[in-house]
């Protein structure tokens, strides 16, 4: 099986060499956890190998994506000028821009991707959609159906796809629960405060046909470098036992049942 590099060496190791070619991989998690930077690494890895790539951005402008890539010494600007990369912008919607979406819809996005594929011609292997959540903000119930449509149609064009899905800060839940159900792989990005410091983690929750690592790994985002995996999380007692409040309720119920037995 041919595998494509994620652009992050350690992550490739955890995936037995990388993402299986042709897979649809969901990158899920709350904002600020590193999903977009992982997408930049994925595209840059392809460009360095002479591949041509497509990036759909729905929550940042094209220029913002280019500047972020430059922050990590990834030259997206030259790739755009040399027709090795197309960035489809769903946010700014410039009327005169061939690669901006006039409306944020699955149908228009797919049509633009196919047009970009035809422009770039051969060796277009990687596609990023960052993020899918923007397409069903008004109708989250359509998330699963539309995710299936995207996978079914674009699979015919032989893409390996990264599709991000935003989780809400307030609930920690996905908008629509769609991408995960149809994905060949799921990489979940998490965060939490530890001693007053923000810590970020990733977990490979699913990758078909791959003996992948099952541990949570702490990650860093380093200026000039990008995303790096630091260390797997140590097992904690909190991971093995029920929450304290649940334990208290269980104990109360046990005492109550014991008293009832005595009365009987």
C-alpha positions, 0 to 999 in steps of 0.5 A: 500500500502506498502511503503519503507523508503527513509532513510530520515525521513522528506522526508518520511513524505512528501511522506505519509510514503515513496516510494510505493513498486515497483515504478520507481523513477527518481532523477533528477538535476545538479551535486552536488545537493545531488542525490547520497547521497539520493541514499545512504540513500535509500540503507542503509535504506533497509540494516538496515531492513534486505533487500538485495540491488543492486547499479549500479554506472556509474560515480564513482567507487565502492570504492568511493561509499563505502567511501562516505557511510562511511562518513555518518556512513553507513557500505556498506563494511560489507554488500558487504562482507556478500553478502547483497549488490552488487555494479555494477561498470560501471566506472572502468571496471576491467577485473577480477571483476565479478561486473564490466561492460565491456561496458556501455550498457543498455543490459549488465547493466540489465544482471548484475542486474539480475545476482546480484538478483540471487546471493542475492536470496530472499528479494532483494527489492531495486535497485539504478542506478546512473546514467542513463545518462551515458548510452546515452551520445552518443545517447541521442535520445535513452533515452526514449526508453531505460528507458522504457526497463529498467523499463519494464524488471526490474519491473518483478523482483520486484525492487523498483528503484531509477534512477538518471538523470544528468542535464547539468550545462550549460543549466539546461536540462536533457540528453535525457529527458527519465527517467522522462517520464516513472517514477512513481515518480520524485524528482528534486534536485536544487541549486542556490547561495543566498548571495554568498552561495550555497543552495540546494533544493528538490521538489517532482514533481510527485509520483503516488498514493501519496498525496505528499508535493508540496513545495520546501524544502531547504536541507543540506548535513551534514558530519557524518549525510547525507541529511537533510531537513531544511525548505520549501521555502517561497513564493516570489514575483519573483515566482508570476510575469513574469521576468523583461525583459518580463515585459519591452517587454510587456510594449513596445508592449502596447505603440506601439499598442496604438500609432498605434491606435491613428494614425488610 
